[in-house]
């Protein structure tokens, strides 16, 4: 565990760069993480995925994988790869302030 500054906030992250405490997250942090990932600006479709990821994580205690996201939103698998290229489940979780989803490599 280490800390880093994101959007002016000191954030605890793990060795893979994922936030350890989802309560530290806010939309400003999501926007900065999106810039770092090269997917800014975040669109309404990005926010639909981010909002689902945060709700689902709060309910189930674990971040959703990409299949759970596509099954429970109207965002298709193809669109997930457009919104969050090169690993949509992992990138969606990171921008959502969550840990790495299980089952995502």
PyMOL CGO cylinders between C-alpha atoms (Angstrom):
from pymol import cmd
from pymol.cgo import CYLINDER

trace = [
    CYLINDER, 0.00, 0.00, 0.00, 1.10, 3.52, -0.78, 0.3, 1, 1, 1, 1, 1, 1,
    CYLINDER, 1.10, 3.52, -0.78, -0.47, 6.94, -1.09, 0.3, 1, 1, 1, 1, 1, 1,
    CYLINDER, -0.47, 6.94, -1.09, -0.63, 9.25, -4.09, 0.3, 1, 1, 1, 1, 1, 1,
    CYLINDER, -0.63, 9.25, -4.09, -2.19, 12.58, -4.93, 0.3, 1, 1, 1, 1, 1, 1,
    CYLINDER, -2.19, 12.58, -4.93, -5.15, 12.41, -7.29, 0.3, 1, 1, 1, 1, 1, 1,
    CYLINDER, -5.15, 12.41, -7.29, -7.22, 15.53, -8.01, 0.3, 1, 1, 1, 1, 1, 1,
    CYLINDER, -7.22, 15.53, -8.01, -5.72, 17.20, -4.95, 0.3, 1, 1, 1, 1, 1, 1,
    CYLINDER, -5.72, 17.20, -4.95, -6.63, 14.34, -2.60, 0.3, 1, 1, 1, 1, 1, 1,
    CYLINDER, -6.63, 14.34, -2.60, -4.22, 11.97, -0.88, 0.3, 1, 1, 1, 1, 1, 1,
    CYLINDER, -4.22, 11.97, -0.88, -5.43, 8.51, -1.92, 0.3, 1, 1, 1, 1, 1, 1,
    CYLINDER, -5.43, 8.51, -1.92, -4.40, 5.06, -0.69, 0.3, 1, 1, 1, 1, 1, 1,
    CYLINDER, -4.40, 5.06, -0.69, -3.61, 2.73, -3.59, 0.3, 1, 1, 1, 1, 1, 1,
    CYLINDER, -3.61, 2.73, -3.59, -2.32, -0.81, -3.91, 0.3, 1, 1, 1, 1, 1, 1,
    CYLINDER, -2.32, -0.81, -3.91, 0.73, -1.94, -5.88, 0.3, 1, 1, 1, 1, 1, 1,
    CYLINDER, 0.73, -1.94, -5.88, -1.40, -2.18, -9.06, 0.3, 1, 1, 1, 1, 1, 1,
    CYLINDER, -1.40, -2.18, -9.06, -2.62, 1.42, -8.73, 0.3, 1, 1, 1, 1, 1, 1,
    CYLINDER, -2.62, 1.42, -8.73, -6.16, 0.62, -7.62, 0.3, 1, 1, 1, 1, 1, 1,
    CYLINDER, -6.16, 0.62, -7.62, -7.77, 2.66, -4.86, 0.3, 1, 1, 1, 1, 1, 1,
    CYLINDER, -7.77, 2.66, -4.86, -8.07, 0.74, -1.59, 0.3, 1, 1, 1, 1, 1, 1,
    CYLINDER, -8.07, 0.74, -1.59, -10.91, 2.77, -0.09, 0.3, 1, 1, 1, 1, 1, 1,
    CYLINDER, -10.91, 2.77, -0.09, -13.85, 3.47, -2.41, 0.3, 1, 1, 1, 1, 1, 1,
    CYLINDER, -13.85, 3.47, -2.41, -15.10, 6.07, 0.08, 0.3, 1, 1, 1, 1, 1, 1,
    CYLINDER, -15.10, 6.07, 0.08, -12.14, 8.29, -0.91, 0.3, 1, 1, 1, 1, 1, 1,
    CYLINDER, -12.14, 8.29, -0.91, -13.41, 8.42, -4.50, 0.3, 1, 1, 1, 1, 1, 1,
    CYLINDER, -13.41, 8.42, -4.50, -15.27, 11.36, -6.03, 0.3, 1, 1, 1, 1, 1, 1,
    CYLINDER, -15.27, 11.36, -6.03, -16.11, 12.46, -9.60, 0.3, 1, 1, 1, 1, 1, 1,
    CYLINDER, -16.11, 12.46, -9.60, -13.05, 14.74, -9.75, 0.3, 1, 1, 1, 1, 1, 1,
    CYLINDER, -13.05, 14.74, -9.75, -10.86, 11.73, -9.07, 0.3, 1, 1, 1, 1, 1, 1,
    CYLINDER, -10.86, 11.73, -9.07, -12.69, 9.75, -11.78, 0.3, 1, 1, 1, 1, 1, 1,
    CYLINDER, -12.69, 9.75, -11.78, -12.03, 12.55, -14.27, 0.3, 1, 1, 1, 1, 1, 1,
    CYLINDER, -12.03, 12.55, -14.27, -8.32, 12.68, -13.42, 0.3, 1, 1, 1, 1, 1, 1,
    CYLINDER, -8.32, 12.68, -13.42, -8.01, 8.88, -13.64, 0.3, 1, 1, 1, 1, 1, 1,
    CYLINDER, -8.01, 8.88, -13.64, -9.75, 9.03, -17.03, 0.3, 1, 1, 1, 1, 1, 1,
    CYLINDER, -9.75, 9.03, -17.03, -7.22, 11.60, -18.25, 0.3, 1, 1, 1, 1, 1, 1,
    CYLINDER, -7.22, 11.60, -18.25, -4.36, 9.39, -17.06, 0.3, 1, 1, 1, 1, 1, 1,
    CYLINDER, -4.36, 9.39, -17.06, -5.92, 6.40, -18.84, 0.3, 1, 1, 1, 1, 1, 1,
    CYLINDER, -5.92, 6.40, -18.84, -6.44, 8.35, -22.06, 0.3, 1, 1, 1, 1, 1, 1,
    CYLINDER, -6.44, 8.35, -22.06, -10.24, 8.03, -22.06, 0.3, 1, 1, 1, 1, 1, 1,
    CYLINDER, -10.24, 8.03, -22.06, -11.22, 11.61, -21.15, 0.3, 1, 1, 1, 1, 1, 1,
    CYLINDER, -11.22, 11.61, -21.15, -13.55, 13.30, -21.34, 0.3, 1, 1, 1, 1, 1, 1,
    CYLINDER, -13.55, 13.30, -21.34, -15.97, 10.98, -19.59, 0.3, 1, 1, 1, 1, 1, 1,
    CYLINDER, -15.97, 10.98, -19.59, -19.30, 10.80, -21.40, 0.3, 1, 1, 1, 1, 1, 1,
    CYLINDER, -19.30, 10.80, -21.40, -22.76, 9.95, -20.07, 0.3, 1, 1, 1, 1, 1, 1,
    CYLINDER, -22.76, 9.95, -20.07, -22.13, 6.36, -21.20, 0.3, 1, 1, 1, 1, 1, 1,
    CYLINDER, -22.13, 6.36, -21.20, -18.91, 6.21, -19.15, 0.3, 1, 1, 1, 1, 1, 1,
    CYLINDER, -18.91, 6.21, -19.15, -20.84, 7.52, -16.15, 0.3, 1, 1, 1, 1, 1, 1,
    CYLINDER, -20.84, 7.52, -16.15, -23.56, 4.90, -16.64, 0.3, 1, 1, 1, 1, 1, 1,
    CYLINDER, -23.56, 4.90, -16.64, -20.88, 2.21, -16.29, 0.3, 1, 1, 1, 1, 1, 1,
    CYLINDER, -20.88, 2.21, -16.29, -19.11, 3.98, -13.41, 0.3, 1, 1, 1, 1, 1, 1,
    CYLINDER, -19.11, 3.98, -13.41, -22.36, 4.48, -11.48, 0.3, 1, 1, 1, 1, 1, 1,
    CYLINDER, -22.36, 4.48, -11.48, -23.31, 0.81, -11.98, 0.3, 1, 1, 1, 1, 1, 1,
    CYLINDER, -23.31, 0.81, -11.98, -19.85, -0.35, -10.86, 0.3, 1, 1, 1, 1, 1, 1,
    CYLINDER, -19.85, -0.35, -10.86, -20.02, 1.70, -7.66, 0.3, 1, 1, 1, 1, 1, 1,
    CYLINDER, -20.02, 1.70, -7.66, -23.60, 0.59, -6.84, 0.3, 1, 1, 1, 1, 1, 1,
    CYLINDER, -23.60, 0.59, -6.84, -22.85, -3.05, -7.59, 0.3, 1, 1, 1, 1, 1, 1,
    CYLINDER, -22.85, -3.05, -7.59, -19.66, -2.97, -5.51, 0.3, 1, 1, 1, 1, 1, 1,
    CYLINDER, -19.66, -2.97, -5.51, -21.56, -1.44, -2.58, 0.3, 1, 1, 1, 1, 1, 1,
    CYLINDER, -21.56, -1.44, -2.58, -24.25, -4.14, -2.81, 0.3, 1, 1, 1, 1, 1, 1,
    CYLINDER, -24.25, -4.14, -2.81, -22.06, -7.19, -3.44, 0.3, 1, 1, 1, 1, 1, 1,
    CYLINDER, -22.06, -7.19, -3.44, -18.81, -6.17, -1.76, 0.3, 1, 1, 1, 1, 1, 1,
    CYLINDER, -18.81, -6.17, -1.76, -16.76, -6.82, -4.89, 0.3, 1, 1, 1, 1, 1, 1,
    CYLINDER, -16.76, -6.82, -4.89, -16.34, -4.87, -8.13, 0.3, 1, 1, 1, 1, 1, 1,
    CYLINDER, -16.34, -4.87, -8.13, -18.23, -6.23, -11.12, 0.3, 1, 1, 1, 1, 1, 1,
    CYLINDER, -18.23, -6.23, -11.12, -16.46, -7.84, -14.01, 0.3, 1, 1, 1, 1, 1, 1,
    CYLINDER, -16.46, -7.84, -14.01, -17.21, -6.77, -17.55, 0.3, 1, 1, 1, 1, 1, 1,
    CYLINDER, -17.21, -6.77, -17.55, -19.81, -9.52, -18.07, 0.3, 1, 1, 1, 1, 1, 1,
    CYLINDER, -19.81, -9.52, -18.07, -21.81, -8.40, -15.03, 0.3, 1, 1, 1, 1, 1, 1,
    CYLINDER, -21.81, -8.40, -15.03, -21.62, -4.82, -16.26, 0.3, 1, 1, 1, 1, 1, 1,
    CYLINDER, -21.62, -4.82, -16.26, -22.94, -5.68, -19.73, 0.3, 1, 1, 1, 1, 1, 1,
    CYLINDER, -22.94, -5.68, -19.73, -25.61, -8.00, -18.34, 0.3, 1, 1, 1, 1, 1, 1,
    CYLINDER, -25.61, -8.00, -18.34, -26.98, -5.37, -15.96, 0.3, 1, 1, 1, 1, 1, 1,
    CYLINDER, -26.98, -5.37, -15.96, -26.70, -2.21, -18.08, 0.3, 1, 1, 1, 1, 1, 1,
    CYLINDER, -26.70, -2.21, -18.08, -27.60, -1.41, -21.66, 0.3, 1, 1, 1, 1, 1, 1,
    CYLINDER, -27.60, -1.41, -21.66, -23.89, -1.10, -22.53, 0.3, 1, 1, 1, 1, 1, 1,
    CYLINDER, -23.89, -1.10, -22.53, -22.82, -3.86, -24.91, 0.3, 1, 1, 1, 1, 1, 1,
    CYLINDER, -22.82, -3.86, -24.91, -19.50, -5.69, -24.78, 0.3, 1, 1, 1, 1, 1, 1,
    CYLINDER, -19.50, -5.69, -24.78, -18.42, -3.92, -27.97, 0.3, 1, 1, 1, 1, 1, 1,
    CYLINDER, -18.42, -3.92, -27.97, -19.26, -0.53, -26.45, 0.3, 1, 1, 1, 1, 1, 1,
    CYLINDER, -19.26, -0.53, -26.45, -17.38, -1.42, -23.25, 0.3, 1, 1, 1, 1, 1, 1,
    CYLINDER, -17.38, -1.42, -23.25, -14.23, -1.92, -25.34, 0.3, 1, 1, 1, 1, 1, 1,
    CYLINDER, -14.23, -1.92, -25.34, -14.86, 1.45, -27.01, 0.3, 1, 1, 1, 1, 1, 1,
    CYLINDER, -14.86, 1.45, -27.01, -15.44, 3.26, -23.70, 0.3, 1, 1, 1, 1, 1, 1,
    CYLINDER, -15.44, 3.26, -23.70, -12.71, 1.46, -21.72, 0.3, 1, 1, 1, 1, 1, 1,
    CYLINDER, -12.71, 1.46, -21.72, -10.22, 0.05, -24.27, 0.3, 1, 1, 1, 1, 1, 1,
    CYLINDER, -10.22, 0.05, -24.27, -7.50, -2.46, -23.41, 0.3, 1, 1, 1, 1, 1, 1,
    CYLINDER, -7.50, -2.46, -23.41, -9.24, -4.16, -20.50, 0.3, 1, 1, 1, 1, 1, 1,
    CYLINDER, -9.24, -4.16, -20.50, -12.67, -2.65, -19.95, 0.3, 1, 1, 1, 1, 1, 1,
    CYLINDER, -12.67, -2.65, -19.95, -13.44, -4.39, -16.65, 0.3, 1, 1, 1, 1, 1, 1,
    CYLINDER, -13.44, -4.39, -16.65, -10.15, -3.38, -15.07, 0.3, 1, 1, 1, 1, 1, 1,
    CYLINDER, -10.15, -3.38, -15.07, -10.21, 0.18, -16.43, 0.3, 1, 1, 1, 1, 1, 1,
    CYLINDER, -10.21, 0.18, -16.43, -13.86, 0.70, -15.44, 0.3, 1, 1, 1, 1, 1, 1,
    CYLINDER, -13.86, 0.70, -15.44, -13.07, -0.46, -11.89, 0.3, 1, 1, 1, 1, 1, 1,
    CYLINDER, -13.07, -0.46, -11.89, -10.02, 1.81, -11.65, 0.3, 1, 1, 1, 1, 1, 1,
    CYLINDER, -10.02, 1.81, -11.65, -11.89, 4.91, -12.82, 0.3, 1, 1, 1, 1, 1, 1,
    CYLINDER, -11.89, 4.91, -12.82, -14.75, 3.97, -10.47, 0.3, 1, 1, 1, 1, 1, 1,
    CYLINDER, -14.75, 3.97, -10.47, -12.35, 3.98, -7.51, 0.3, 1, 1, 1, 1, 1, 1,
    CYLINDER, -12.35, 3.98, -7.51, -12.62, 0.24, -6.91, 0.3, 1, 1, 1, 1, 1, 1,
    CYLINDER, -12.62, 0.24, -6.91, -10.18, -2.62, -6.58, 0.3, 1, 1, 1, 1, 1, 1,
    CYLINDER, -10.18, -2.62, -6.58, -9.38, -4.96, -9.47, 0.3, 1, 1, 1, 1, 1, 1,
    CYLINDER, -9.38, -4.96, -9.47, -12.36, -7.19, -10.30, 0.3, 1, 1, 1, 1, 1, 1,
    CYLINDER, -12.36, -7.19, -10.30, -11.91, -10.90, -9.71, 0.3, 1, 1, 1, 1, 1, 1,
    CYLINDER, -11.91, -10.90, -9.71, -11.56, -12.82, -12.92, 0.3, 1, 1, 1, 1, 1, 1,
    CYLINDER, -11.56, -12.82, -12.92, -10.01, -9.90, -14.81, 0.3, 1, 1, 1, 1, 1, 1,
    CYLINDER, -10.01, -9.90, -14.81, -6.46, -10.51, -15.88, 0.3, 1, 1, 1, 1, 1, 1,
]
cmd.load_cgo(trace, "trace")
